[in-house]
Amino acid sequence: MKYLIKAKIEVEGIVEKPDVIGAIFGQTEGLLGEDYDLRELQDRGRIGRIQVELKTIGSRSIGEIVIPSNLDRVETALLAALLEVVDRVGPYPAKVRIEEILDLRMEKIRKVVERAKEILQKMIQERRIDVKEIVNNVIRDVRSAEIIKYGPEGLPAGPDVDKADTIILVEGRADVINMLKHGYRNVIAIEGAGTKIPETIIKLSKEKTTIAFLDGDRGGDLILKELIKFVDLDYIVRAPSGKEVEELTGKEIVKALKNAVPVEQYLSSEKEKRLAKEISREERTVTKKVEERRREELIIPHNVLEDIKSLQGTLKARIYDREWKLIEEFPVRELVENLSKSAKEIYAIIFDGVVTQRLVDIAASKNVRYVIGARIGGIMKRPLAVKIYSFNEVFK
């Protein structure tokens, strides 16, 4: 049961418990429909047995009514209010008044809390003083006071980040505290950057030797992936598998930093092969193959070059087959949709608009060889099989 309804009853005459229970059932029956019929609620286990305690004082009967309820809070309150309609028991006037509704779950929680306090008090009394722990706590508190807020983002950092030639990137404030505890004052947290690395970190990495010191878990893998994309890292250090930097001992930190691995070596190692595959090299640098592809001579028939000139300022798109024969022409705004739905073999797309990442991705999936637009937008990933040019590059 969830709740316990408690009510007081006063009857202007001497009555028995069955008289009171009968009056409750009889005078509440049908008032709120079948859903609140007490017998029906008992049969369905929604309320428990109605308990009545009575005592006689002179010519009056006074007592208590208790009803356990498994209804929700609102329904229980409605049931309690229903009891107060009882105004007679047998031939005698009566009055029922709700005293309280106990939340039995809260009572259980209260007992649990009180018991927990007793257990904790006993633990504190029996626990022996750990001098080493006291010293560690003092050191931790002192080191915590050394933390500064660095950069516009207010990143947690050690006081020597500006002075040192080398910085150590960690994930959060707790990591900074632990590193300070063991004497590393050139540490700064990226604060769980996720997909957005703080600009302060990016800027510092270009100015200083940068070591990424990350937890030895999946979260550390994900953050490392983002750091490699956007930050000029020099070395990578990982906590032991399953451990976090904030919980490492001084000895473990020293050992980890001694085993720092240059970023390129780290990515090419067998141990991190899976992570390296996830990180597109095209997102980090323009590879040698891409540079070679960009330097290839662009060979476009003269008649198509004339088409490109005529397209400028029209906001139209044209698609061509392998023989550079025009397949179809339509407005630029319909290009992505038409390209996605097209079942034709398309060799080239020429249009008076901006080449976007979305368009390039769709073109690659359709095995399109050339995408030529008025200009090229911010494309992070260039498929090697797709040649991308702006109008200006075509006519150079």
N, C-alpha and C positions, 0 to 999 in steps of 0.2 A: 504494500500500500504506500501511496505517496503522501497523503495528508490525513490528519486526524481532526475531525470536527468536534469541538467541545461546547456544550450548551447547558445553561441552568434552566430548571423547570420549577415553577411554583404552582401548586394546585390548592384551591380553597376547599379542601376536603381530604379524607383519608382514602388513598387509592393504592393499588399494587402495581408492580412492574408491568405485567401483561396489559393492564389498563392503559398505561402510558404508551406502550408500543402499538397497541391497537389504535389509539387515538392518532398517533403519527401516521400510520399506514392509511387509516380511514380518511383523515382530513386533508392529506396531500395528494390522494389518488386522483389522477386526471387533470390536476390544475395546470400542469405544464406539458401535457400530452404524454404519450407512451414512452418517449425517450427518458423522461424523468420519473417514471413510475418506480417506487422504491423496491417493490417485489421483483420487477423485471431487471432492475439494476443489480439486485442481489443474485438473481439467477445467472446473470452474465458475468458475475465476479467483479463488477465495477465498484460495488461498495461491500463492506463487510457486515458482520452481524451487529445490529443496533444494541448497545449496552446501556442499561438504565440502573442507576443506584439511587435509592430513595430512603428518606428518614422522615419520621413523623414528629412534628413539633406542634403540640396542642391539637387543634382540629385541622391542621394544614399538613400537606406533604411537600417536602422540598428535596430536590435531588439534582443529579447530573446525567446528561445524555451524551454518549460518545459514539461517533460513527466513523469508522475507517473508510477512506475514499481512495479509489484508484483512478478517478477522473482527473482531467487536467485542472489547472488552477482556476480558470474561469468557471468551469462546470461545477467544481467543488464549492466555490463561493455562491453560485446559484442554488445549489442543494442546501447549503447552510441557511440561506435566506428563506427557502421553502419551509424549513422547520418552524420558523417563527409565526407561520400562519395558524399553528395549532393553538386554539384558544379554549378548548374544553377537554376534560378527561372524565369520561362518564357523565354524570349530571353536574359536575363541578366546573366552575370557571378556572381557567389555567393560563399561564403566561410562560412562553419559552423565549430565552434570550441567548444569542450566541456569545460565548465568552472569548473563544480564540480558535484559530485554525493553525495547527502545527504542521510545518513542513518536515516530514519524517526524514527526508534525505538530508536536510540541513542539520537535523539533530544528530544524524550519524556522522556527518562531516565534523560537527562540533566535538563529538566524542573522540573522533580520530585525531583532531588537532590537539585536544587536551592530552591525549595519550602520547602523541608525538612530543609534546613539551616535556612530559614526565621522562620519556626515554632520553631526550636530548640533555635534560638536566643531569640525569644519571651518568650519561657519557662524559659530560664536562667534568663532573666530580671525580670520575674514575680515571680520566685521561691523564697520563703523565706529561710533564712539561717537556717539549721537544725543543732543545736549545737551537739546533740546526734550523728548524722551521722558523723559529723566531728571528734568527739572523737573516734567513732568506726573505722573510716578510719585510724586514727593515730595509734590506737592499732593494727589494722590489719597489717599496714606497719611495725611496730616495731616487731611484732611476726613473720612476713615473714622473717625478717632479721635474726631471730634465727634459721631458718631451716638449717639443715646440710644435707650433702649427706653421707649416711651410707652404708658401705659394698662395695664390688666390683661392685655391680649393681648401686651404687649411689642412693639409695632409699631416698626419702624425709623423714626426721625424726626430732624429737625434740632433744635438746642438752643433755637430761638426759637418753637416751636409754641405754647407757652403765652402768650408775650409778644405775639405778633403779632395784629393784628386780622383778618388774612387768612391762610388756610392753602392750601397747594397739595397736592392728593392725587395721588400717583403709584402705580404698580403694585407695585414691589418695592424691595428693599434697594439693588440696583445703581443704580436710578433716583435714590434718595436721595443716594447717593455722588456721582453726576455733578452733581446740582443743588447740593450743598454745594461741590463743586469750583469751581463758577461763582458762588458767593456767595449762594445761596438757602438761608437757614437756617430758613425757616418751612414746611418740606416734611415730609410724613408718608406712609408707604407703607401701602396696604391689604393688602399681602402676598398677591396673587393670590386675592382673596376668593371668586371664583366665585359661588356662589349664597348665600353668607353674608357679609354686610358686617359688620365688627367694630362692636360697640356704641359703642366709643370714637369711631369715625369719624362715626357717626350723631349722637352727642351734640355733637361739635365743630362739625358743620355747622349745628347750630341756634344756636350761640353766635357763630360767626365767618363772615365772607365766605369762601366755599369755591370754589376753582377745581379742577376735575378736569383733570389733565394726563396724557393717556394715549397709549400707543403707536399708531402709524398702521397697525394691522393688524386682522385679524379678532378676535384676542384682546382688543384694546382696545375693539372694538365690543361684545363680550359683557359686559365689565366695566362699560362705560358704561351698558348696559341695566339692570344691577342697581343701579348707583349712582343712576340717575334714579328707580328705584322706591322706594328706601329712604332716600336721603340728600338733604338740603336744599341742592342745588347752586345756585350763582349763575352760574358761568361754566364753559364747556367749552373746553379747548385740546387739540388733537391734534398729535402729531409728524407730520412729513411722511410721506406714504404709503409704507409698507414699512419705515419706520425706527422705532427704539425710543428712548425718552427717555434711556436709559442711554448711548447712543452719539452724542447730539447735541452740537454745539459750542456755546460760549457765545453766538455770534452767532445760531445757529439757535434757541436757547432764548428769547433776547430777542425775536426775530421772532415766534415762536409765541405768546408771552404777550401781545404787542402785538395779536395777532389774536384774543384771547379773545372768545368769543361768548356772550351771555346764553343760558341753557339753553332758554328758550321759543323764542327765535329759531332756535337750533340745530335743534331738533326740527321746526320748521315749514319749514326750508329745503329746497330741492329736492335738494340734495346728500345730505341725511340722511333723505329721505322714507321709504326702506325701513326704516331703524332706527326711525323714529317709528311706523310701522305695527306693528312688532313689540311696541312698548311700549303696552300698553293704558292709555288715559287713565283708565279706570275703576279701574285698580289704583293710580293715583297720587292722584287726588282724586275726590270725588263731583261729577260734572259737573252742569251746569245742568239738563240734561234729566232726570237721575236725581232731582234735587231737585224738579223739577216733577212728575215721576211719583209721588214719595212724597207730594206734597201733593194729588194727585187724590183726589176723594171716592170712598171705597170703597162701592160699592153692592152689597149682598148681600141676597137675599130673606129675609124674616122667618123662614121655616121653616128655612133653612140656618143662620141665626144660632142657632136653637134646637138644630140638630144640633151646632154647635160647642160649645155649652154641655154637651150630653150626652156629647161625646167626651172631655172633660177627665177625666184619671185612668184612662182605659180602655186606653191604649196601642194604639188602633186607628186605621186610616186609611180615608178614604172618597174616592172619585173621582166627579166630576160631569160631565155633558155641558153644552153651551152653554145649555140651558134650565134649568140648575141642578137637573137631575133626577139622583138617585142612580144611578150605574152599578154600583158594587161596593163592598163593605166587606171588609177583611182586617186582620190584625195589622200593626203598624208595621214589624216586622222583615222583612216580605215586600214592603214598599213599593217599594224600589229595583228588586228583581228583577221584580216584576209590572209596574212602569212600563216597564222596559227591554223586556220581551217583548210588551207590549200593542200590539195593532193598532187599538185603538179610538180615536176622537177624544175626547180628554180636555180639558175646559175648565178644571177646577179640581181641586186636591188639598187636602184638609183632613185633618190628622192630629195625634194627640197625641204629638208628638215634636219633635226639634230639626231645623230647616231647615239642611242642610249644603250645601257647595259642590257635592258630587257629585250630590245630588238636584236642585239648581237647574240644573246642566248638562244632566242627563237631561231635565228638564222643558222646558228651552228647545229641545232637539232634537226633542221631541214636540209642540211648539207649544202647550204648556200656558199658559193666561193667568194663573191665580192659584195661588200656593202659600202656604198658611196653616198654620203650625205652632204648637205650644205656645210655642216660643221660637226665636230666630234665632241660629245659631252664627257662627263667624268666616268670613264670606263675603267674599272679596277681589274677586270679579268678579260683578257683577249685570247679567244680560242686560236690555236695555231693554224687551223684549217681555213679560217675566215680572214680574208684581206679587207682591211678597213681603211677607207680614205675619205678625206674631205674634198670638196670641189677645188679648193686652192691647191691641194697636193696633186690632184689630177693634172692641172694645167701648168705645174711648175716646169 
